[in-house]
Amino acid sequence: MRDWLSQQRQALQLVLARMWKARLATLMMCGVMGVTLCLPGILYVIVDNLNRLAGDVQNEPKISLFLKLDTTPETLKELEKRLSANPAVKSYRFVSKDSAWQELRQNAGLGDVTGGLEQNPLPDAYFVQSKEAEPAAVDGLLRQMQQWPGVEHALVDANWVKRLYALLALGNKAILVLSGLLGFALLAIIGNTIRLQILTQREEIEVSKLIGATDRFIRRPFLYAGALYGLGGGLTAWLMLASVIWLFNLSVAELAELYASSFRLGMPDMPAALAIIGGAVGLGWLGAYWAVNRSLSQLEIT
C-alpha cells in the first residue's frame, strides 16, 4: 500500500512540475474547457431560474367547481368532506350563489340588467387550490372532482401552465443535447493534447519500456494530467458562471424593481456544482485514457 501511494505521489508531482513549466499552455487549456463547460451551465441557470420564477408566479393552479343548481345541503357536506380529506388539495373556498350574485351586481355595474331577472342564475361554487403545479397532476385532480356528486362543471385555467412546462421540458432537453455535444468536443480536445504530449515524450516512453516499465506505469502521469486539466476547467467554468450571473443580475435587478419584485438569478445548487466539476474531471480522465491507449498501440513499443 505504501509503495502504491508513493507511485501515485511521484506521478502527481511529475505532472504538476510539467504543468508549471508550461503555465501558459495549461491556463489556455483550462480556459478553453471552462468556456466549453460554461455554455450549458448558463443554459441550465436560465432554465432553472425560469422554473423557480414560474413556481412563484403561478402560485399553484386553481380549480373552479361549479355545482348543480339543485344541490342539497347534504351534498354540500359530502363535498366538504371530500375536499378536506383529499391530500392533493392545498386549500379551498366556498362561494354561495347568493354572495356571488351580490358581488356580480355590485362590482360589474349590472344592477339594472340583473334587476330584471326573476331568479339567481348563478350556482354555488368551490375554488380549490392544488398542491401540485404540474399539468398532469392538475388534470388528474380535475377529472377526479368532475365525477363527484353535485358537481356540474370542473374548470381550470392551466393552458398557460402546460405551455410553460412544455418550454421548460424543451430547455432541459436542449441542456442534455448541448452537454453531450460539448462533452464530445472536450474529449477530442483533451485527447489531442495528451496525444501531443505523448509524442513529445516518445523517446522517454521507449526507454521506460526497455527497462521494464508497464503500460499502467506509463499511463498514470497522463491520466493525472487529464484529470487535472478537467479540474482546472471545471473550476474555471464555475468562476465564469458566477461572473456571468453577477453581470446579468445587474440588469435583472433593475427590471425586477419595475415590477416590484426582488427576483434575482441564483447560482446552481451544490449538486449541480459538483456535477459540473466532477463531470469535467471525468471527461479529462476519459480523454486521457483513450489518447494514451491509442498512442501506445500506434507507437508499437515492445
C-alpha positions as CSV (number, residue, x, y, z in Angstrom):
1,M,0.0,0.0,0.0
2,R,2.8,2.4,0.9
3,D,4.6,1.6,-2.4
4,W,1.3,2.3,-4.3
5,L,0.8,5.6,-2.6
6,S,4.4,6.5,-3.3
7,Q,4.0,5.8,-7.0
8,Q,0.8,7.9,-7.1
9,R,2.6,10.8,-5.4
10,Q,5.5,10.7,-7.7
11,A,3.3,10.6,-10.8
12,L,1.3,13.6,-9.5
13,Q,4.4,15.6,-8.7
14,L,5.8,14.9,-12.1
15,V,2.6,16.1,-13.8
16,L,2.4,19.2,-11.6
17,A,6.0,20.1,-12.4
18,R,5.3,19.7,-16.2
19,M,2.2,21.9,-15.9
20,W,4.1,24.6,-14.0
21,K,6.8,24.7,-16.7
22,A,4.0,25.1,-19.4
23,R,1.9,27.5,-17.3
24,L,0.6,29.5,-20.3
25,A,-0.5,26.3,-22.2
26,T,-2.1,25.0,-19.0
27,L,-4.0,28.2,-18.4
28,M,-5.2,28.2,-22.0
29,M,-6.3,24.6,-21.8
30,C,-8.3,25.3,-18.6
31,G,-9.8,28.4,-20.2
32,V,-11.0,26.5,-23.3
33,M,-12.5,23.8,-21.1
34,G,-14.1,26.5,-18.8
35,V,-15.7,28.3,-21.7
36,T,-17.0,25.0,-23.2
37,L,-18.5,23.9,-19.8
38,C,-19.9,27.3,-19.1
39,L,-22.2,27.3,-22.1
40,P,-24.5,24.5,-20.9
41,G,-24.1,25.9,-17.4
42,I,-25.6,29.2,-18.4
43,L,-28.5,27.5,-20.2
44,Y,-29.1,25.4,-17.0
45,V,-29.2,28.5,-14.9
46,I,-31.7,30.2,-17.2
47,V,-34.0,27.2,-17.3
48,D,-33.7,26.5,-13.5
49,N,-34.4,30.2,-12.6
50,L,-37.4,30.3,-15.1
51,N,-38.7,27.2,-13.4
52,R,-38.3,28.9,-10.0
53,L,-39.9,32.1,-11.2
54,A,-42.8,30.2,-12.7
55,G,-43.4,28.5,-9.4
56,D,-43.6,31.8,-7.7
57,V,-45.8,33.5,-10.3
58,Q,-48.4,30.7,-10.8
59,N,-49.0,30.2,-7.1
60,E,-50.5,26.8,-7.8
61,P,-53.3,26.4,-10.3
62,K,-56.9,26.9,-9.0
63,I,-59.8,24.6,-9.9
64,S,-63.3,26.0,-10.1
65,L,-66.1,23.6,-9.1
66,F,-69.5,24.8,-10.2
67,L,-72.3,22.9,-8.5
68,K,-75.7,21.9,-9.8
69,L,-78.5,24.4,-9.2
70,D,-80.5,21.8,-7.2
71,T,-77.5,20.8,-4.9
72,T,-78.8,19.9,-1.5
73,P,-77.1,20.8,1.9
74,E,-76.3,17.1,2.3
75,T,-74.4,17.1,-1.0
76,L,-72.5,20.3,0.2
77,K,-71.5,18.5,3.4
78,E,-70.3,15.5,1.3
79,L,-68.2,17.7,-0.9
80,E,-66.8,19.5,2.1
81,K,-65.6,16.1,3.5
82,R,-64.1,15.1,0.2
83,L,-62.1,18.3,-0.2
84,S,-60.8,18.3,3.4
85,A,-59.7,14.7,3.1
86,N,-58.1,14.9,-0.3
87,P,-54.2,15.0,0.0
88,A,-53.9,16.8,-3.3
89,V,-55.9,19.8,-2.2
90,K,-53.9,22.6,-0.5
91,S,-56.9,24.9,0.3
92,Y,-60.4,25.6,-0.9
93,R,-63.0,28.3,-0.5
94,F,-66.8,28.1,-0.8
95,V,-68.7,30.8,-2.5
96,S,-72.5,30.6,-2.3
97,K,-74.7,31.6,-5.2
98,D,-76.2,34.4,-3.2
99,S,-72.9,36.1,-2.3
100,A,-71.7,35.6,-5.9
101,W,-74.9,37.2,-7.2
102,Q,-74.5,40.2,-4.9
103,E,-70.8,40.6,-5.8
104,L,-71.7,40.5,-9.5
105,R,-74.3,43.2,-9.2
106,Q,-72.1,45.5,-7.2
107,N,-68.8,45.1,-9.0
108,A,-69.8,44.7,-12.6
109,G,-72.3,47.6,-12.7
110,L,-75.1,45.3,-13.9
111,G,-77.6,46.3,-11.3
112,D,-80.1,47.5,-13.9
113,V,-79.7,44.4,-16.0
114,T,-79.8,41.8,-13.2
115,G,-82.6,43.5,-11.5
116,G,-84.9,42.3,-14.3
117,L,-84.2,38.6,-13.6
118,E,-86.7,36.7,-11.6
119,Q,-84.2,34.3,-10.0
120,N,-80.4,34.0,-9.4
121,P,-78.9,32.1,-12.3
122,L,-75.5,31.5,-10.6
123,P,-74.6,28.2,-8.9
124,D,-72.7,27.5,-5.7
125,A,-69.0,27.1,-6.3
126,Y,-65.8,25.9,-4.7
127,F,-62.5,27.4,-5.6
128,V,-59.8,24.7,-5.0
129,Q,-56.0,25.3,-4.8
130,S,-53.9,22.3,-5.8
131,K,-50.7,21.4,-4.0
132,E,-49.1,20.3,-7.2
133,A,-48.5,22.6,-10.2
134,E,-47.6,20.0,-12.8
135,P,-50.2,19.9,-15.6
136,A,-50.6,16.1,-15.3
137,A,-51.3,16.3,-11.5
138,V,-53.8,19.1,-12.0
139,D,-55.6,17.3,-14.8
140,G,-55.9,14.2,-12.7
141,L,-57.4,16.1,-9.8
142,L,-59.7,17.9,-12.2
143,R,-61.0,14.6,-13.7
144,Q,-61.5,13.2,-10.2
145,M,-63.5,16.2,-9.0
146,Q,-65.6,16.2,-12.1
147,Q,-67.0,12.8,-11.0
148,W,-68.1,14.0,-7.6
149,P,-71.8,14.2,-6.8
150,G,-73.3,17.6,-7.2
151,V,-70.5,18.9,-9.5
152,E,-71.8,20.3,-12.8
153,H,-68.6,21.6,-14.2
154,A,-64.9,21.5,-13.1
155,L,-62.7,24.0,-14.8
156,V,-59.1,25.1,-14.5
157,D,-57.2,27.8,-16.4
158,A,-54.0,25.8,-16.9
159,N,-53.3,26.1,-20.6
160,W,-50.5,28.6,-20.0
161,V,-49.1,26.4,-17.3
162,K,-48.9,23.5,-19.8
163,R,-47.2,25.7,-22.3
164,L,-44.7,26.9,-19.7
165,Y,-43.8,23.4,-18.6
166,A,-43.5,22.3,-22.3
167,L,-41.0,25.1,-22.8
168,L,-39.1,24.2,-19.7
169,A,-39.0,20.5,-20.8
170,L,-37.7,21.6,-24.2
171,G,-35.0,23.6,-22.3
172,N,-34.0,20.6,-20.3
173,K,-33.6,18.5,-23.5
174,A,-31.5,21.3,-25.0
175,I,-29.2,21.2,-22.0
176,L,-28.7,17.5,-22.4
177,V,-28.0,17.8,-26.2
178,L,-25.6,20.7,-25.7
179,S,-23.8,19.0,-22.9
180,G,-23.4,15.8,-24.9
181,L,-22.0,17.7,-27.9
182,L,-19.7,19.8,-25.9
183,G,-18.6,16.8,-23.8
184,F,-17.6,15.0,-27.0
185,A,-15.7,18.1,-28.1
186,L,-13.9,18.2,-24.8
187,L,-12.9,14.5,-25.2
188,A,-11.4,15.3,-28.5
189,I,-9.5,18.4,-27.2
190,I,-8.1,16.6,-24.2
191,G,-7.3,13.5,-26.2
192,N,-5.3,15.5,-28.8
193,T,-3.5,17.5,-26.1
194,I,-2.4,14.3,-24.3
195,R,-1.5,12.6,-27.6
196,L,0.8,15.5,-28.4
197,Q,2.4,15.2,-25.0
198,I,3.0,11.5,-25.6
199,L,4.6,12.2,-29.0
200,T,7.0,14.8,-27.4
201,Q,7.9,12.2,-24.8
202,R,8.2,9.2,-27.1
203,E,11.9,8.6,-26.5
204,E,11.4,8.7,-22.7
205,I,8.5,6.2,-23.0
206,E,10.6,3.9,-25.2
207,V,13.4,3.9,-22.7
208,S,11.0,3.3,-19.8
209,K,9.6,0.3,-21.7
210,L,13.0,-1.1,-22.3
211,I,13.9,-1.1,-18.6
212,G,10.6,-2.9,-17.8
213,A,8.0,-0.2,-17.2
214,T,4.4,-1.4,-17.6
215,D,1.7,0.3,-19.6
216,R,0.0,1.2,-16.3
217,F,3.1,3.0,-15.1
218,I,3.4,4.9,-18.3
219,R,-0.3,5.7,-18.4
220,R,-0.5,7.0,-14.9
221,P,1.0,10.5,-15.3
222,F,-1.1,11.2,-18.4
223,L,-4.3,10.2,-16.6
224,Y,-3.4,12.6,-13.8
225,A,-2.8,15.3,-16.4
226,G,-6.2,14.7,-17.9
227,A,-7.9,14.8,-14.6
228,L,-6.1,18.0,-13.5
229,Y,-7.0,19.6,-16.8
230,G,-10.6,18.7,-16.1
231,L,-10.4,20.0,-12.6
232,G,-9.0,23.3,-13.7
233,G,-11.6,23.6,-16.5
234,G,-14.4,22.8,-14.1
235,L,-13.3,25.4,-11.6
236,T,-12.8,27.9,-14.4
237,A,-16.3,27.2,-15.7
238,W,-17.7,27.8,-12.2
239,L,-16.0,31.1,-11.8
240,M,-17.1,32.2,-15.3
241,L,-20.7,31.1,-14.5
242,A,-20.6,33.1,-11.2
243,S,-19.3,36.2,-13.1
244,V,-22.0,35.9,-15.8
245,I,-24.8,35.6,-13.3
246,W,-23.4,38.6,-11.4
247,L,-23.3,40.6,-14.6
248,F,-26.9,39.5,-15.6
249,N,-28.2,40.4,-12.1
250,L,-27.2,44.0,-12.6
251,S,-29.9,44.2,-15.3
252,V,-32.3,41.7,-13.8
253,A,-32.4,43.8,-10.6
254,E,-33.4,46.9,-12.5
255,L,-36.1,45.0,-14.4
256,A,-37.4,43.4,-11.2
257,E,-37.8,46.7,-9.4
258,L,-40.1,47.9,-12.2
259,Y,-42.4,45.0,-11.3
260,A,-42.0,45.5,-7.5
261,S,-40.1,42.2,-7.3
262,S,-36.9,41.1,-5.6
263,F,-36.2,38.3,-8.1
264,R,-32.5,37.6,-8.8
265,L,-30.8,34.9,-10.8
266,G,-29.4,32.3,-8.4
267,M,-26.3,30.1,-8.7
268,P,-26.8,26.4,-9.2
269,D,-27.0,24.4,-6.0
270,M,-24.2,22.3,-4.6
271,P,-25.1,19.0,-6.5
272,A,-25.1,21.0,-9.8
273,A,-21.7,22.5,-8.9
274,L,-20.3,19.1,-8.1
275,A,-21.8,17.7,-11.3
276,I,-20.0,20.3,-13.4
277,I,-16.6,19.9,-11.7
278,G,-16.9,16.1,-11.4
279,G,-18.0,15.8,-15.0
280,A,-15.1,17.9,-16.1
281,V,-12.6,15.7,-14.2
282,G,-14.3,12.6,-15.6
283,L,-14.1,13.9,-19.1
284,G,-10.4,14.8,-18.7
285,W,-9.6,11.3,-17.3
286,L,-11.5,9.6,-20.0
287,G,-10.0,11.6,-22.8
288,A,-6.5,11.0,-21.5
289,Y,-7.2,7.3,-21.1
290,W,-8.4,7.0,-24.6
291,A,-5.5,9.0,-26.0
292,V,-2.8,7.1,-24.1
293,N,-4.1,3.7,-25.1
294,R,-4.4,4.7,-28.7
295,S,-1.0,6.3,-28.8
296,L,0.8,3.3,-27.1
297,S,-0.7,0.9,-29.6
298,Q,0.3,3.1,-32.5
299,L,3.9,3.5,-31.2
300,E,4.1,-0.3,-31.1
301,I,6.6,-0.3,-28.2
302,T,7.7,-3.8,-27.3
